Amino acid sequence: MKQIPAPFWTLVLGIVVTLVSLWVGQNHNLLPVQASEQAPLVDDLFNVMMTIGTALFIVVQGAIVYSLIRFRQPKGDDTDGLPIEGNLPLEAFWTAIPAVIVVGLGLYSVVVFQEMGGFSPGGHHGHGAMVAMAPQQSVIDVAPLLLAQGVDDDTVFGKTQVYGFGASPLGAMNSPDVTVNVTGMQYAWIFTYPGTGIVDGELHIPVGQDVQLLIEAKDVIHSFWVPQFRLKQDALPGEPAELRFVATREGTYPVVCAELCGAYHGGMRTQVIVQSAEDYADWVASRVAEATPTTTVAQPSENATDAEYLAGIAPDLARSPVQIAQTGLTNH
């Protein structure tokens, strides 16, 4: 019987490994649901790494299993193994392949980071072109300067980036639909909506609209992370940061502090609620109405008992999401 050539087996095994790796890379189900415009960028990179990692795992482990079976010591054979000096072409091959993979993934990750705004101003990264525009300056006036500093021509001439770690250099021409001030403190996130008087312990945003978070920390380093958005931004004391994104799916998603910030770091959690435009407008209107000051008649409290005093202010405390977020109390 004629023996099947080794190159044929190598080709067949290569095809099988490739198909299995591609399937695993696209069907691993390891990531949470995508809920922002930039989430597919991160997921595509992760899928590529899963595909490559699966192929390497199969090849390495397959070689080990094959060697255990093919070159196992026969029973009763106490002789020495073959004196193998080494194989320079083989060693160069298995050194070059990982090097090419690492360099390729590194370049790919830089491209993804750039597309997500990682090299734009405002993201703690110290990169990007920061240009101050006088009110009377037009895009045509500053375009050569921006292009000379590496700003993409789509950004200069109107196709501005709408999400990422920093705002566009043409901030006045690329204003967000919603701006929220985010404050991290031990051990809570506080969200303030400028111009509305709304302060909340949960982040409410409309789906499909450009949202910009202005993030800061009051005490120690925190990290604002929404896994479903594939976004994470450090909050540093005294150094404001920005995070800009567009949510694409309605729902409630966790907000996690991803930087060890103290003894109760694990409890520093809240949620972001992505609502339809109508529901978000209703929520804003209701919160603004609650924040509208009302006229009350002062009641003397110097003679009130502790129970009477607490009974008088308990309804207000129950309606304050900031108090709830800071104390962790919930109504039962």
Buried (B, 14 or more C-beta within 10 A) or exposed (E): EEEEEEEEEEEEEEEEBBEBBBEBBEEBEEBBEBBBBBBEBBBEBBBBBBBBBBBBEBBEEEEEEEEEEEEEEEEEEEEEEEEEEEEEEEEEEEEEEEEEBEEEBEEBBEEBBBBBBBBBBBBBBEBBBEBEBEEEEEEEEBBEBBBEEEBBEEBBBEEBBBBBBBBBBBBEEBEBBBBBBBBBBBBBBBBBBEEEEBBBBBBBBBBBBBBBBBBBBBEBBBBBBBBBBBBBBBBBEEEBBBBBBBBBBBBEBEBBBBBEBBEEBEEBBBBBBBBEEEBBEEBBEEBBEEEEEEEEEEEEEEEEEEEEEEEEEEEEEEEBBBEBBBEEEEEE
